[in-house]
Amino acid sequence: MMNFFEQVKEKINKKINPENVTLIDNSNLHIKHKSFDSNKFHLKIIIKSEKLKSMSKIMAHKEIFSILKDEMNNKIHALEIEIQ
């Protein structure tokens, strides 16, 4: 069975077909936050994609958020996006 990070990568790969996707779990940096939920992740996603680079930053972020809509509602508390 695929773990959560593999599922996220697969969804992004299917929709955007980037050159590379890296996920970093930064949840441990937020443990002391009042709204911290151990069932949700604080993720940083680094995507190397000519398609996303050709879009405005806002549109590229909207594209990623739409792909990960279900995950944002259920498993991801915060998502930092870096497009290369």
FIVEX-936699 format. One record per atom (N, C-alpha, C): residue in one letter; atom name; x, y, z. Coordinates in pm, 1 decimal. Example, Ala and Ser with C-alpha at 12.3 -4.5 7.8 and 13.67 -1.06 7.14 Angstrom:
// residues 2
 res atom        u        v        w
   A    N   1319.0   -569.0    780.0
   A   CA   1230.0   -450.0    780.0
   A    C   1320.0   -330.0    780.0
   S    N   1285.0   -225.0    708.0
   S   CA   1367.0   -106.0    714.0
   S    C   1290.0      3.0    787.0
END
This chain:
// residues 84
 res atom        u        v        w
   M    N     84.3   -120.2      0.0
   M   CA      0.0      0.0      0.0
   M    C     88.2    125.8      0.0
   M    N     45.0    224.5    -75.3
   M   CA    120.0    348.6    -84.2
   M    C    103.7    432.0     41.7
   N    N    213.2    494.2     85.5
   N   CA    197.8    584.6    198.5
   N    C    146.1    720.4    148.4
   F    N    112.8    806.6    241.5
   F   CA     50.0    933.9    209.2
   F    C    136.6   1018.6    115.5
   F    N    266.3   1023.7    141.6
   F   CA    356.2   1105.4     59.9
   F    C    363.4   1053.0    -83.2
   E    N    364.6    922.9   -100.0
   E   CA    365.5    864.0   -234.1
   E    C    235.8    896.4   -308.0
   Q    N    123.4    896.1   -235.9
   Q   CA     -5.2    929.7   -297.6
   Q    C     -6.0   1074.4   -346.1
   V    N     45.4   1164.5   -262.9
   V   CA     51.0   1306.4   -299.8
   V    C    138.1   1323.8   -423.9
   K    N    255.6   1262.3   -423.4
   K   CA    345.7   1272.0   -538.9
   K    C    280.1   1217.1   -665.7
   E    N    212.5   1103.5   -653.0
   E   CA    148.9   1041.7   -769.3
   E    C     40.9   1132.3   -827.8
   K    N    -40.2   1195.5   -740.2
   K   CA   -145.0   1285.5   -788.7
   K    C    -85.0   1403.1   -865.4
   I    N     21.3   1459.6   -811.5
   I   CA     86.8   1573.2   -877.2
   I    C    149.6   1528.1  -1008.9
   N    N    215.4   1413.3  -1008.3
   N   CA    278.1   1361.9  -1130.4
   N    C    175.7   1337.7  -1240.3
   K    N     58.5   1284.4  -1203.8
   K   CA    -46.0   1255.7  -1302.9
   K    C   -101.0   1383.4  -1365.2
   K    N   -118.3   1487.2  -1285.4
   K   CA   -183.4   1609.4  -1334.1
   K    C    -86.1   1708.0  -1399.3
   I    N     35.3   1717.6  -1346.1
   I   CA    128.3   1820.9  -1391.9
   I    C    245.5   1762.9  -1470.3
   N    N    282.4   1639.8  -1439.7
   N   CA    398.7   1574.8  -1501.0
   N    C    525.5   1660.0  -1486.6
   P    N    561.1   1694.8  -1361.9
   P   CA    679.6   1779.1  -1339.9
   P    C    808.5   1699.6  -1359.8
   E    N    917.2   1772.3  -1372.4
   E   CA   1047.1   1706.4  -1384.3
   E    C   1085.3   1639.9  -1251.6
   N    N   1045.0   1702.2  -1140.0
   N   CA   1077.7   1647.0  -1008.7
   N    C    980.4   1700.4   -902.8
   V    N    951.4   1616.0   -803.2
   V   CA    868.4   1656.3   -689.3
   V    C    937.4   1608.7   -562.6
   T    N    956.1   1699.5   -468.2
   T   CA   1013.2   1664.2   -338.7
   T    C    916.9   1708.7   -230.7
   L    N    886.5   1618.8   -138.3
   L   CA    801.0   1652.7    -24.2
   L    C    885.6   1650.4    102.4
   I    N    868.6   1753.6    184.0
   I   CA    939.4   1762.1    311.3
   I    C    835.5   1778.0    421.4
   D    N    843.1   1690.6    521.2
   D   CA    751.1   1697.0    634.9
   D    C    809.6   1789.5    741.2
   N    N    749.6   1907.1    755.7
   N   CA    794.6   2004.2    855.7
   N    C    705.5   2004.4    980.4
   S    N    626.0   1900.4    997.2
   S   CA    531.9   1896.3   1109.3
   S    C    600.8   1913.2   1244.3
   N    N    718.7   1854.7   1258.6
   N   CA    789.5   1861.5   1386.4
   N    C    827.2   2004.3   1425.2
   L    N    830.9   2095.9   1329.1
   L   CA    863.9   2235.7   1359.1
   L    C    744.9   2310.7   1418.5
   H    N    628.0   2248.2   1418.1
   H   CA    505.2   2317.0   1458.4
   H    C    437.8   2253.8   1580.0
   I    N    505.6   2161.4   1644.9
   I   CA    446.2   2087.0   1756.9
   I    C    394.6   2179.3   1868.1
   K    N    463.0   2288.9   1893.9
   K   CA    423.8   2376.8   2003.8
   K    C    312.9   2475.2   1967.1
   H    N    271.4   2476.0   1841.9
   H   CA    162.9   2566.2   1801.0
   H    C     31.4   2524.2   1865.8
   K    N    -48.1   2623.1   1901.0
   K   CA   -175.1   2596.8   1968.9
   K    C   -267.9   2510.0   1885.0
   S    N   -268.0   2532.1   1753.9
   S   CA   -359.8   2457.8   1667.1
   S    C   -296.9   2330.1   1610.9
   F    N   -183.5   2287.4   1665.1
   F   CA   -115.1   2168.6   1613.1
   F    C   -203.8   2045.1   1626.8
   D    N   -210.2   1968.4   1519.0
   D   CA   -286.9   1843.9   1516.1
   D    C   -193.5   1735.7   1463.2
   S    N   -164.2   1636.8   1545.8
   S   CA    -68.6   1532.8   1506.5
   S    C   -120.2   1446.6   1391.3
   N    N   -247.8   1459.4   1358.0
   N   CA   -304.6   1383.1   1246.6
   N    C   -293.2   1456.1   1112.8
   K    N   -242.2   1578.6   1117.0
   K   CA   -228.9   1657.1    994.0
   K    C    -83.8   1700.5    975.6
   F    N    -44.5   1712.0    850.0
   F   CA     93.7   1742.9    816.3
   F    C    114.4   1890.7    784.1
   H    N    235.2   1937.5    813.8
   H   CA    285.2   2065.6    764.9
   H    C    387.4   2026.8    658.9
   L    N    352.6   2047.6    532.3
   L   CA    438.2   2001.4    423.8
   L    C    500.3   2116.3    346.4
   K    N    620.9   2090.1    299.3
   K   CA    683.3   2176.8    199.9
   K    C    695.8   2092.2     75.1
   I    N    650.7   2147.0    -35.7
   I   CA    660.1   2075.7   -161.7
   I    C    747.0   2157.7   -256.1
   I    N    846.9   2092.4   -310.6
   I   CA    936.5   2156.7   -407.1
   I    C    910.4   2089.0   -541.3
   I    N    863.5   2167.5   -637.0
   I   CA    827.3   2112.8   -767.6
   I    C    911.9   2178.5   -875.7
   K    N    980.6   2096.5   -951.6
   K   CA   1052.8   2145.6  -1069.6
   K    C    962.1   2120.0  -1189.0
   S    N    905.2   2228.2  -1241.8
   S   CA    807.3   2214.2  -1349.6
   S    C    808.8   2336.4  -1440.1
   E    N    837.7   2313.5  -1566.2
   E   CA    832.3   2422.8  -1663.6
   E    C    689.3   2472.4  -1680.8
   K    N    592.5   2380.1  -1672.7
   K   CA    451.2   2417.8  -1686.2
   K    C    412.7   2517.8  -1576.5
   L    N    447.5   2486.5  -1450.8
   L   CA    411.4   2575.9  -1341.2
   L    C    490.9   2706.4  -1346.8
   K    N    617.4   2699.2  -1388.2
   K   CA    699.4   2821.1  -1398.0
   K    C    644.4   2917.4  -1501.9
   S    N    576.6   2863.4  -1603.2
   S   CA    522.4   2949.4  -1708.4
   S    C    393.8   3019.9  -1664.3
   M    N    336.2   2974.6  -1552.8
   M   CA    212.6   3034.9  -1500.8
   M    C    248.0   3144.3  -1399.7
   S    N    150.2   3229.4  -1369.0
   S   CA    172.1   3323.6  -1259.1
   S    C    180.4   3241.8  -1130.7
   K    N    245.5   3298.0  -1031.4
   K   CA    262.1   3226.1   -904.4
   K    C    126.4   3188.6   -844.5
   I    N     32.3   3279.7   -849.0
   I   CA   -100.7   3253.7   -793.1
   I    C   -169.5   3139.0   -866.5
   M    N   -163.9   3141.4   -998.5
   M   CA   -228.7   3035.3  -1076.5
   M    C   -160.4   2899.9  -1053.6
   A    N    -28.5   2899.6  -1041.3
   A   CA     44.7   2775.4  -1015.2
   A    C      5.7   2717.9   -879.7
   H    N     -3.7   2805.6   -779.1
   H   CA    -43.9   2760.2   -646.0
   H    C   -187.3   2709.2   -646.9
   K    N   -275.9   2778.6   -717.8
   K   CA   -415.0   2733.5   -727.7
   K    C   -422.6   2595.0   -791.6
   E    N   -339.6   2571.7   -891.8
   E   CA   -334.9   2442.1   -959.4
   E    C   -297.5   2331.5   -859.5
   I    N   -196.5   2356.4   -780.5
   I   CA   -152.0   2256.7   -681.9
   I    C   -259.3   2235.4   -575.6
   F    N   -316.9   2344.9   -525.4
   F   CA   -421.1   2330.8   -423.9
   F    C   -543.1   2255.9   -478.2
   S    N   -576.9   2276.9   -605.1
   S   CA   -692.4   2204.7   -660.1
   S    C   -662.3   2055.0   -672.2
   I    N   -539.5   2021.5   -706.5
   I   CA   -500.2   1880.3   -716.0
   I    C   -505.0   1814.2   -578.6
   L    N   -464.7   1888.1   -475.9
   L   CA   -456.2   1831.9   -339.7
   L    C   -574.1   1873.3   -251.8
   K    N   -687.0   1906.7   -312.5
   K   CA   -804.4   1955.6   -238.6
   K    C   -845.6   1861.2   -124.6
   D    N   -861.1   1732.7   -154.9
   D   CA   -903.5   1637.1    -51.8
   D    C   -800.7   1625.8     59.9
   E    N   -674.3   1622.2     21.3
   E   CA   -568.3   1611.9    121.3
   E    C   -564.0   1736.7    210.0
   M    N   -587.9   1853.7    150.1
   M   CA   -589.2   1978.2    228.0
   M    C   -702.7   1977.0    330.2
   N    N   -812.9   1916.1    294.5
   N   CA   -926.9   1909.5    386.4
   N    C   -907.2   1807.1    496.9
   N    N   -827.4   1704.1    470.8
   N   CA   -820.9   1592.7    565.1
   N    C   -685.1   1567.3    630.1
   K    N   -576.7   1581.5    555.9
   K   CA   -447.0   1537.2    607.2
   K    C   -339.2   1644.6    612.2
   I    N   -359.4   1756.0    541.8
   I   CA   -257.6   1861.0    537.7
   I    C   -310.8   1986.0    606.5
   H    N   -236.6   2031.6    706.9
   H   CA   -274.4   2153.9    778.0
   H    C   -215.2   2276.2    707.3
   A    N    -89.0   2263.9    663.4
   A   CA    -21.5   2375.9    597.9
   A    C     63.4   2322.8    483.5
   L    N     67.6   2402.4    375.0
   L   CA    142.9   2360.7    257.2
   L    C    225.9   2478.0    207.9
   E    N    356.6   2460.1    210.9
   E   CA    449.1   2558.9    155.8
   E    C    489.8   2508.5     17.5
   I    N    482.8   2594.9    -81.6
   I   CA    508.9   2553.2   -220.0
   I    C    627.9   2631.5   -274.2
   E    N    723.2   2557.1   -328.4
   E   CA    837.4   2618.4   -397.4
   E    C    840.6   2563.8   -539.2
   I    N    835.5   2652.9   -635.6
   I   CA    837.2   2611.2   -775.7
   I    C    972.5   2649.8   -835.7
   Q    N   1035.1   2551.7   -897.4
   Q   CA   1167.7   2574.7   -956.7
   Q    C   1161.4   2564.2  -1106.8
END
